[in-house]
Every structure is written in structure tokens, then in C-alpha cells.
Amino acid sequence: MLSPVGRLFAVLCFALAGGTIATGAHAENALRLGLLPYISPRQLVETYKPLKMHLEQTLNRPVILETARNFSEFALSATRYEYDIYYAPPHFALLAEQESGYRRLAKFSVALYGAVLVRKDGPVQEPAELRNRKIAMPDFTAAVTFLGESWLRDEGLTPGQDVHVEYFVSHSNALMAVLNRSADAAVLAPSINRATPPNQRENLRELARTASVARTMFMASPKLAEEEYQQIRLAMLAFTPQGTGKDFFARTGYGDINEITDADMDSVRGFIPLLKSRSQHKNN
């Protein structure tokens, strides 16, 4: 069962998507698509509405978009099987596969890395100049955050010691921190900068890029019947830039959609111990 907060976000996202709340048999037939809260609920709906419409038309059943207040609640909802489709960063997806029986559906083809952004008129011109300064990152369980912290160490800067790291509830909030000068730099997914209004984006400069891992993944709840799973998998893989996903991929820069491979999962296997440690710390 969804928590009161979960139900609030579910209804909010479905209403923002222009849908009518499903009732009766329609509600029972609805697919619940859980979206990682890396941007605001409104932005999530605006971004993923084309996918929702594609799935509804292809599967001939309603799709309800859901999210959570933060990464921790989102992951916890997945362990309770509150989502039929779990759209999660690769290390969340791997953990859900290992411990909760989720099955692979699809992923976007463009690799995920962290863009290290600074203000053009700011004091930081080289990575070494981040010493004793503040850097904004998304949730401390985010893949981009793990990549950003690793990049800092590669630059000879220890997070929390040589550089003050402040974690935010979303990538968008981390971006705003550097825009409003409350942080000297931010590490976030490049798609966030791409979607930033031009009048704000022109004030930013990419200082560096982190290493990369597989892109955010779609996973299927083990509660789905085999026939449902296969139908959804094929529908997801049909959402391409050559078809109904044309405008979506042009706007997001996610490239294409394809199957999840073992190599994709291996790219984040080393993140799992840190993810478990931080998730346990946050939930205590």
C-alpha cells in the first residue's frame, strides 16, 4: 500500500499529467511508473509525459506517474513494490535486482556522468581552486554524487576535508546553489544543465567531467506476471527517437533506448557497498 505521502505524489503527478484519476477496473489495470525525484514533480511530469502516453497507447491501459519526496523514500517504496515500473539510477536498479527481484526492462543509451559547473564570473578557474570552498551535489546516494566525490579525490581533494560538500534533495536544487552563489561549484547530471533556461545557462561554465557509468534504468516489479513483463519490456524498447520518442530524445539528449546488459550493471557494482551504508545511515 502507498503511504499518505506516496499517494499524494501519485495523485499530484497524475493530475499534472492531465489525466483523470483511474477508478474501478481502470484503477486495478493501471500501471504505476515510479520516477526518481531528481527534479521537481512538475518537471518530471513534463519530461516523461511522452513516455506515459506511449505506454498507454501501446499497452492499452492507464499509466500513473509517481515519485517521492527524496531518493531515500523513493528507494524504500521500491522495496515495498509500490511501483510496477521503477525508473532508477543504475546502482539503485542493481540493488533492486539483487535484493528485491526486479527485472530489467530498458535504459537510455547515453552514459551518465557528472558535469562540474562553476559560474563564469566566479573565483574557480581550475579544480585545485575548489580547496576550502563549497561544492553542491544532489542526494548523497545519487550516482552523480558518487562520481563527483571520486573525481574530487582524483584531483587530490578529500570531500568533507579539503572541500565542503553540501547535499541537496535534487539535481535542480544543487544547480540553483551555484547560480545563486551559495556554492562555488555543483556536480550534476548534464541533462539538468541542458534544460536550464538560456539566461541562466549562459552564466555557467563546465569546469570538468567525472567518469561515467550506465544511464538511469527502467526495472520491472517481480509482482508482474511474465506476460505483462514481456509486453512492457517490448513497449519500452519501442519508445525510440525514430518513433514516438522523437521529441523526448531531442529535448533530453538521452540518445536512444536499449536493453540493459551485464556490463551496464557492472559499471556500478562497486557503488553498492557505499549505497547500502549511506541508505542505512539515512534511515536510522
C-alpha beads as a LAMMPS data file, in Angstrom:
LAMMPS data file: protein, C-alpha beads

284 atoms
283 bonds

1 atom types
1 bond types

-500.0 500.0 xlo xhi
-500.0 500.0 ylo yhi
-500.0 500.0 zlo zhi

Masses

1 110.0

Atoms # bond

1 1 1 0.000 0.000 0.000
2 1 1 1.181 3.523 -0.749
3 1 1 1.945 5.740 2.218
4 1 1 -0.077 9.002 2.531
5 1 1 2.908 10.888 1.109
6 1 1 3.240 8.360 -1.706
7 1 1 -0.438 8.694 -2.559
8 1 1 -0.100 12.495 -2.549
9 1 1 2.741 12.394 -5.041
10 1 1 0.927 9.813 -7.156
11 1 1 -2.205 11.932 -7.412
12 1 1 -0.214 15.123 -7.922
13 1 1 1.827 13.683 -10.775
14 1 1 -1.149 12.053 -12.465
15 1 1 -3.153 15.276 -12.249
16 1 1 -0.256 17.348 -13.562
17 1 1 -0.015 14.941 -16.478
18 1 1 -3.538 15.930 -17.471
19 1 1 -5.052 12.584 -16.554
20 1 1 -8.281 11.643 -14.835
21 1 1 -7.825 9.599 -11.695
22 1 1 -8.417 5.963 -12.596
23 1 1 -11.270 4.285 -10.749
24 1 1 -12.788 0.831 -10.518
25 1 1 -11.496 -1.647 -13.068
26 1 1 -9.363 1.051 -14.670
27 1 1 -7.536 1.676 -11.384
28 1 1 -6.864 -2.026 -10.974
29 1 1 -5.463 -2.163 -14.503
30 1 1 -3.279 0.955 -14.162
31 1 1 0.490 0.672 -14.311
32 1 1 2.365 2.664 -11.683
33 1 1 5.554 4.202 -13.046
34 1 1 7.862 5.417 -10.275
35 1 1 10.137 8.277 -11.318
36 1 1 13.344 9.184 -9.499
37 1 1 12.820 12.628 -7.846
38 1 1 15.926 14.225 -9.366
39 1 1 13.853 17.257 -10.441
40 1 1 10.522 18.672 -9.237
41 1 1 7.287 16.670 -9.701
42 1 1 6.066 19.171 -12.295
43 1 1 9.293 18.889 -14.265
44 1 1 9.133 15.092 -14.048
45 1 1 5.632 15.073 -15.488
46 1 1 6.520 17.488 -18.276
47 1 1 9.592 15.444 -19.178
48 1 1 8.112 11.939 -19.038
49 1 1 4.586 12.615 -20.290
50 1 1 5.553 11.415 -23.816
51 1 1 6.641 8.072 -22.358
52 1 1 3.427 7.808 -20.338
53 1 1 1.351 8.427 -23.462
54 1 1 3.386 5.916 -25.466
55 1 1 2.919 3.188 -22.870
56 1 1 -0.816 3.876 -22.546
57 1 1 -1.321 3.677 -26.297
58 1 1 0.898 0.633 -26.767
59 1 1 -0.373 -1.374 -23.789
60 1 1 -3.946 -0.076 -23.860
61 1 1 -4.007 0.597 -20.136
62 1 1 -3.650 3.710 -17.944
63 1 1 -0.249 4.700 -16.564
64 1 1 0.072 6.685 -13.333
65 1 1 3.274 8.660 -12.777
66 1 1 4.536 8.586 -9.204
67 1 1 7.529 9.939 -7.331
68 1 1 8.664 10.568 -3.751
69 1 1 9.958 13.440 -1.640
70 1 1 13.572 12.266 -1.852
71 1 1 15.841 9.474 -3.079
72 1 1 15.613 7.533 0.187
73 1 1 11.801 7.373 0.216
74 1 1 11.819 6.510 -3.478
75 1 1 14.106 3.520 -2.932
76 1 1 12.105 2.420 0.107
77 1 1 8.876 2.485 -1.923
78 1 1 10.509 0.162 -4.438
79 1 1 11.335 -2.386 -1.721
80 1 1 7.615 -2.331 -0.857
81 1 1 6.761 -2.982 -4.526
82 1 1 4.719 0.204 -4.815
83 1 1 5.858 0.698 -8.422
84 1 1 5.210 -1.621 -11.359
85 1 1 7.983 0.154 -13.274
86 1 1 10.924 1.546 -11.319
87 1 1 12.888 4.303 -13.095
88 1 1 16.052 4.480 -11.066
89 1 1 19.766 5.277 -11.271
90 1 1 21.865 2.241 -12.209
91 1 1 23.116 1.429 -8.692
92 1 1 19.539 1.619 -7.331
93 1 1 18.468 -0.649 -10.209
94 1 1 21.222 -3.180 -9.488
95 1 1 20.366 -3.269 -5.789
96 1 1 16.670 -3.739 -6.615
97 1 1 17.622 -6.631 -8.895
98 1 1 19.876 -8.239 -6.291
99 1 1 17.700 -7.861 -3.216
100 1 1 14.099 -7.345 -4.371
101 1 1 13.859 -9.415 -7.537
102 1 1 13.262 -6.580 -10.012
103 1 1 13.787 -7.465 -13.678
104 1 1 15.455 -5.449 -16.411
105 1 1 13.348 -3.538 -18.915
106 1 1 15.432 -0.878 -20.686
107 1 1 17.821 2.018 -20.259
108 1 1 18.745 5.159 -22.144
109 1 1 21.858 4.795 -24.270
110 1 1 23.853 7.909 -23.355
111 1 1 26.215 7.262 -20.443
112 1 1 25.727 9.096 -17.154
113 1 1 28.475 11.371 -15.877
114 1 1 28.701 14.356 -13.582
115 1 1 29.186 17.824 -15.054
116 1 1 31.214 20.019 -12.689
117 1 1 29.767 23.503 -13.151
118 1 1 31.002 26.869 -11.887
119 1 1 29.926 30.430 -12.536
120 1 1 31.766 32.137 -15.391
121 1 1 32.333 35.186 -13.199
122 1 1 33.254 33.118 -10.138
123 1 1 36.648 32.619 -8.493
124 1 1 37.162 28.977 -9.526
125 1 1 39.105 28.542 -12.757
126 1 1 40.859 25.223 -12.043
127 1 1 39.846 22.166 -9.970
128 1 1 42.590 22.867 -7.414
129 1 1 40.885 26.179 -6.615
130 1 1 37.962 24.289 -5.079
131 1 1 40.085 23.712 -1.980
132 1 1 38.381 25.186 1.105
133 1 1 35.296 26.045 -0.978
134 1 1 31.761 24.671 -1.129
135 1 1 30.526 22.294 -3.821
136 1 1 26.860 21.365 -4.232
137 1 1 25.792 17.822 -5.109
138 1 1 22.442 16.019 -5.280
139 1 1 21.328 13.438 -2.702
140 1 1 24.261 11.683 -1.055
141 1 1 23.115 8.345 -2.507
142 1 1 22.961 9.661 -6.108
143 1 1 25.229 8.094 -8.745
144 1 1 26.375 11.554 -9.846
145 1 1 27.339 12.315 -6.242
146 1 1 29.431 9.147 -6.016
147 1 1 31.094 10.109 -9.307
148 1 1 31.648 13.670 -8.105
149 1 1 33.249 12.580 -4.850
150 1 1 35.528 10.178 -6.745
151 1 1 36.522 12.996 -9.126
152 1 1 37.431 15.226 -6.180
153 1 1 39.680 12.514 -4.743
154 1 1 41.330 12.059 -8.146
155 1 1 42.069 15.805 -8.067
156 1 1 43.727 15.428 -4.672
157 1 1 40.788 16.909 -2.754
158 1 1 39.172 14.907 0.055
159 1 1 35.385 15.511 0.303
160 1 1 34.473 16.876 3.716
161 1 1 38.052 17.738 4.483
162 1 1 39.597 19.791 1.680
163 1 1 36.218 20.669 0.162
164 1 1 32.904 21.275 1.903
165 1 1 30.243 19.176 0.159
166 1 1 26.602 20.139 0.605
167 1 1 23.983 17.613 -0.498
168 1 1 20.628 18.719 -1.893
169 1 1 17.317 16.939 -2.351
170 1 1 17.581 17.155 -6.157
171 1 1 19.914 17.986 -9.018
172 1 1 17.875 21.128 -9.689
173 1 1 18.463 22.419 -6.149
174 1 1 22.193 21.768 -6.457
175 1 1 22.212 23.786 -9.668
176 1 1 20.400 26.688 -8.002
177 1 1 23.024 26.744 -5.252
178 1 1 25.772 27.648 -7.713
179 1 1 23.510 30.027 -9.653
180 1 1 22.622 31.994 -6.507
181 1 1 26.257 31.914 -5.287
182 1 1 25.601 29.897 -2.135
183 1 1 28.023 27.290 -3.548
184 1 1 31.174 27.730 -5.622
185 1 1 30.502 24.727 -7.857
186 1 1 27.952 21.983 -8.468
187 1 1 28.149 18.433 -9.762
188 1 1 25.025 17.250 -11.537
189 1 1 23.697 15.285 -14.497
190 1 1 24.343 17.169 -17.752
191 1 1 20.670 16.892 -18.715
192 1 1 19.890 19.359 -15.901
193 1 1 22.174 21.997 -17.363
194 1 1 20.731 21.277 -20.813
195 1 1 17.214 22.015 -19.523
196 1 1 18.272 25.199 -17.706
197 1 1 16.856 28.427 -19.214
198 1 1 19.418 30.051 -21.562
199 1 1 19.630 33.233 -19.478
200 1 1 20.836 31.111 -16.531
201 1 1 22.919 28.637 -18.509
202 1 1 24.995 31.432 -20.063
203 1 1 26.301 32.259 -16.568
204 1 1 27.788 28.777 -16.119
205 1 1 30.952 27.063 -17.299
206 1 1 31.775 23.372 -17.287
207 1 1 34.948 23.034 -15.239
208 1 1 35.323 19.272 -15.707
209 1 1 33.542 15.978 -16.229
210 1 1 33.598 12.946 -13.966
211 1 1 33.969 9.359 -15.071
212 1 1 30.800 7.774 -16.475
213 1 1 28.531 4.811 -15.753
214 1 1 25.388 3.376 -17.345
215 1 1 22.355 5.672 -17.637
216 1 1 19.247 5.542 -15.458
217 1 1 17.289 2.298 -15.898
218 1 1 13.723 1.025 -16.026
219 1 1 13.132 -2.068 -13.906
220 1 1 10.003 -4.225 -13.585
221 1 1 8.426 -5.319 -10.318
222 1 1 8.623 -9.075 -9.712
223 1 1 4.896 -8.899 -8.913
224 1 1 4.146 -8.517 -12.627
225 1 1 3.108 -11.665 -14.450
226 1 1 5.516 -12.947 -17.108
227 1 1 3.189 -11.938 -19.953
228 1 1 2.825 -8.426 -18.526
229 1 1 6.575 -8.122 -18.078
230 1 1 7.289 -9.104 -21.674
231 1 1 4.628 -6.737 -23.027
232 1 1 6.012 -3.821 -21.012
233 1 1 9.596 -4.631 -21.995
234 1 1 8.740 -4.586 -25.690
235 1 1 6.725 -1.380 -25.278
236 1 1 9.634 0.327 -23.524
237 1 1 12.109 -0.724 -26.212
238 1 1 9.747 0.641 -28.882
239 1 1 9.986 4.165 -27.414
240 1 1 12.687 5.325 -29.812
241 1 1 13.853 8.612 -31.368
242 1 1 12.704 7.234 -34.714
243 1 1 9.163 6.827 -33.375
244 1 1 7.020 8.197 -30.554
245 1 1 10.099 9.192 -28.545
246 1 1 11.388 11.648 -31.166
247 1 1 10.602 14.869 -29.275
248 1 1 11.546 13.368 -25.903
249 1 1 15.033 12.348 -27.021
250 1 1 15.609 15.625 -28.854
251 1 1 14.786 17.545 -25.672
252 1 1 16.628 15.383 -23.135
253 1 1 19.705 14.321 -25.094
254 1 1 19.346 10.737 -23.808
255 1 1 20.241 9.282 -27.206
256 1 1 18.115 6.152 -27.630
257 1 1 16.662 3.319 -25.576
258 1 1 18.082 -0.189 -25.425
259 1 1 18.375 -3.326 -23.315
260 1 1 20.267 -3.433 -20.018
261 1 1 23.393 -5.575 -20.181
262 1 1 25.564 -7.200 -17.532
263 1 1 28.276 -4.681 -18.438
264 1 1 25.856 -1.854 -17.586
265 1 1 25.293 -3.344 -14.154
266 1 1 28.998 -3.975 -13.690
267 1 1 29.678 -0.251 -14.205
268 1 1 28.093 0.481 -10.810
269 1 1 28.722 -2.753 -8.915
270 1 1 31.379 -1.006 -6.849
271 1 1 28.793 1.563 -5.696
272 1 1 26.642 -0.997 -3.871
273 1 1 28.537 -1.148 -0.527
274 1 1 28.550 2.667 -0.281
275 1 1 24.879 2.862 -1.294
276 1 1 23.923 0.353 1.398
277 1 1 25.983 2.160 4.016
278 1 1 24.554 5.576 3.264
279 1 1 20.985 4.306 2.908
280 1 1 21.216 2.597 6.305
281 1 1 22.629 5.784 7.841
282 1 1 19.820 7.911 6.382
283 1 1 17.087 5.520 7.530
284 1 1 18.390 5.342 11.124

Bonds

1 1 1 2
2 1 2 3
3 1 3 4
4 1 4 5
5 1 5 6
6 1 6 7
7 1 7 8
8 1 8 9
9 1 9 10
10 1 10 11
11 1 11 12
12 1 12 13
13 1 13 14
14 1 14 15
15 1 15 16
16 1 16 17
17 1 17 18
18 1 18 19
19 1 19 20
20 1 20 21
21 1 21 22
22 1 22 23
23 1 23 24
24 1 24 25
25 1 25 26
26 1 26 27
27 1 27 28
28 1 28 29
29 1 29 30
30 1 30 31
31 1 31 32
32 1 32 33
33 1 33 34
34 1 34 35
35 1 35 36
36 1 36 37
37 1 37 38
38 1 38 39
39 1 39 40
40 1 40 41
41 1 41 42
42 1 42 43
43 1 43 44
44 1 44 45
45 1 45 46
46 1 46 47
47 1 47 48
48 1 48 49
49 1 49 50
50 1 50 51
51 1 51 52
52 1 52 53
53 1 53 54
54 1 54 55
55 1 55 56
56 1 56 57
57 1 57 58
58 1 58 59
59 1 59 60
60 1 60 61
61 1 61 62
62 1 62 63
63 1 63 64
64 1 64 65
65 1 65 66
66 1 66 67
67 1 67 68
68 1 68 69
69 1 69 70
70 1 70 71
71 1 71 72
72 1 72 73
73 1 73 74
74 1 74 75
75 1 75 76
76 1 76 77
77 1 77 78
78 1 78 79
79 1 79 80
80 1 80 81
81 1 81 82
82 1 82 83
83 1 83 84
84 1 84 85
85 1 85 86
86 1 86 87
87 1 87 88
88 1 88 89
89 1 89 90
90 1 90 91
91 1 91 92
92 1 92 93
93 1 93 94
94 1 94 95
95 1 95 96
96 1 96 97
97 1 97 98
98 1 98 99
99 1 99 100
100 1 100 101
101 1 101 102
102 1 102 103
103 1 103 104
104 1 104 105
105 1 105 106
106 1 106 107
107 1 107 108
108 1 108 109
109 1 109 110
110 1 110 111
111 1 111 112
112 1 112 113
113 1 113 114
114 1 114 115
115 1 115 116
116 1 116 117
117 1 117 118
118 1 118 119
119 1 119 120
120 1 120 121
121 1 121 122
122 1 122 123
123 1 123 124
124 1 124 125
125 1 125 126
126 1 126 127
127 1 127 128
128 1 128 129
129 1 129 130
130 1 130 131
131 1 131 132
132 1 132 133
133 1 133 134
134 1 134 135
135 1 135 136
136 1 136 137
137 1 137 138
138 1 138 139
139 1 139 140
140 1 140 141
141 1 141 142
142 1 142 143
143 1 143 144
144 1 144 145
145 1 145 146
146 1 146 147
147 1 147 148
148 1 148 149
149 1 149 150
150 1 150 151
151 1 151 152
152 1 152 153
153 1 153 154
154 1 154 155
155 1 155 156
156 1 156 157
157 1 157 158
158 1 158 159
159 1 159 160
160 1 160 161
161 1 161 162
162 1 162 163
163 1 163 164
164 1 164 165
165 1 165 166
166 1 166 167
167 1 167 168
168 1 168 169
169 1 169 170
170 1 170 171
171 1 171 172
172 1 172 173
173 1 173 174
174 1 174 175
175 1 175 176
176 1 176 177
177 1 177 178
178 1 178 179
179 1 179 180
180 1 180 181
181 1 181 182
182 1 182 183
183 1 183 184
184 1 184 185
185 1 185 186
186 1 186 187
187 1 187 188
188 1 188 189
189 1 189 190
190 1 190 191
191 1 191 192
192 1 192 193
193 1 193 194
194 1 194 195
195 1 195 196
196 1 196 197
197 1 197 198
198 1 198 199
199 1 199 200
200 1 200 201
201 1 201 202
202 1 202 203
203 1 203 204
204 1 204 205
205 1 205 206
206 1 206 207
207 1 207 208
208 1 208 209
209 1 209 210
210 1 210 211
211 1 211 212
212 1 212 213
213 1 213 214
214 1 214 215
215 1 215 216
216 1 216 217
217 1 217 218
218 1 218 219
219 1 219 220
220 1 220 221
221 1 221 222
222 1 222 223
223 1 223 224
224 1 224 225
225 1 225 226
226 1 226 227
227 1 227 228
228 1 228 229
229 1 229 230
230 1 230 231
231 1 231 232
232 1 232 233
233 1 233 234
234 1 234 235
235 1 235 236
236 1 236 237
237 1 237 238
238 1 238 239
239 1 239 240
240 1 240 241
241 1 241 242
242 1 242 243
243 1 243 244
244 1 244 245
245 1 245 246
246 1 246 247
247 1 247 248
248 1 248 249
249 1 249 250
250 1 250 251
251 1 251 252
252 1 252 253
253 1 253 254
254 1 254 255
255 1 255 256
256 1 256 257
257 1 257 258
258 1 258 259
259 1 259 260
260 1 260 261
261 1 261 262
262 1 262 263
263 1 263 264
264 1 264 265
265 1 265 266
266 1 266 267
267 1 267 268
268 1 268 269
269 1 269 270
270 1 270 271
271 1 271 272
272 1 272 273
273 1 273 274
274 1 274 275
275 1 275 276
276 1 276 277
277 1 277 278
278 1 278 279
279 1 279 280
280 1 280 281
281 1 281 282
282 1 282 283
283 1 283 284
